[in-house]
Amino acid sequence: MWLGLISAIVSFPIVGYSDREIAPKIGVSVEYIHMIGSLLEKGEERLVTAVEAGILPLNMAIEIAKSSDEDVQQALTQAYTEKKLRGKKLVAVRKIIEQRRRRRLPDGSARRRLGGVDSD
């Protein structure tokens, strides 16, 4: 179901719908669409997938996308301490963050994936 929401968020603007028109059609807020769109524009598809799978809260994905490695580690520690991320979810988020770190370009931006291949 969630993957369908992401498809809608990505494809509806192409067909001419605004975020305000998309939101009620798929049952989410305009802010949710803006936040997901922001992550997708930054090439953070893995974070979006984690949000949609219920592994990572959206606000934490946004924080990860705009934070340094040190800040991300602090956020993970805080989330663990506050019992927001535990067990398998914490392991999954750590894996996503490590993959993200390895794929990042020297300027800190995410590499875009084209046809399943990293663009360089």
VENKA-V346385 format. One record per residue. RES is the residue in three letters. OMEGA is omega in degrees with one decimal (none if undefined). Layout:
RES/OMEGA
RES/OMEGA
This chain:
MET/-176.4
TRP/178.9
LEU/175.3
GLY/177.7
LEU/179.6
ILE/177.4
SER/179.3
ALA/-179.4
ILE/-178.6
VAL/-172.1
SER/-178.0
PHE/178.3
PRO/178.7
ILE/-179.5
VAL/175.5
GLY/177.8
TYR/174.7
SER/177.4
ASP/179.6
ARG/177.3
GLU/-178.5
ILE/-173.2
ALA/-178.4
PRO/-179.5
LYS/-177.3
ILE/172.9
GLY/175.8
VAL/179.8
SER/176.1
VAL/179.3
GLU/178.1
TYR/179.7
ILE/179.1
HIS/-177.8
MET/177.9
ILE/178.2
GLY/178.4
SER/178.0
LEU/-179.1
LEU/178.4
GLU/179.4
LYS/179.9
GLY/-176.1
GLU/-178.3
GLU/-179.9
ARG/176.4
LEU/178.2
VAL/178.8
THR/178.7
ALA/177.2
VAL/-176.3
GLU/178.2
ALA/179.4
GLY/-179.1
ILE/-172.2
LEU/175.8
PRO/-177.8
LEU/-178.9
ASN/177.8
MET/176.9
ALA/177.9
ILE/179.1
GLU/179.3
ILE/-176.8
ALA/-176.8
LYS/-174.4
SER/173.1
SER/178.1
ASP/179.3
GLU/-179.5
ASP/178.4
VAL/179.1
GLN/177.4
GLN/179.5
ALA/178.0
LEU/178.4
THR/179.2
GLN/179.7
ALA/177.8
TYR/-179.8
THR/-179.2
GLU/178.7
LYS/176.8
LYS/177.9
LEU/179.4
ARG/170.8
GLY/-175.3
LYS/179.4
LYS/178.6
LEU/178.3
VAL/-179.7
ALA/179.6
VAL/176.9
ARG/179.1
LYS/179.0
ILE/-179.4
ILE/177.9
GLU/177.2
GLN/179.8
ARG/179.8
ARG/-179.4
ARG/-176.9
ARG/-176.6
ARG/176.6
LEU/-179.0
PRO/-179.9
ASP/177.3
GLY/-179.8
SER/-179.2
ALA/172.3
ARG/175.1
ARG/177.2
ARG/179.2
LEU/179.6
GLY/178.1
GLY/-179.7
VAL/178.0
ASP/176.4
SER/179.1
ASP/none
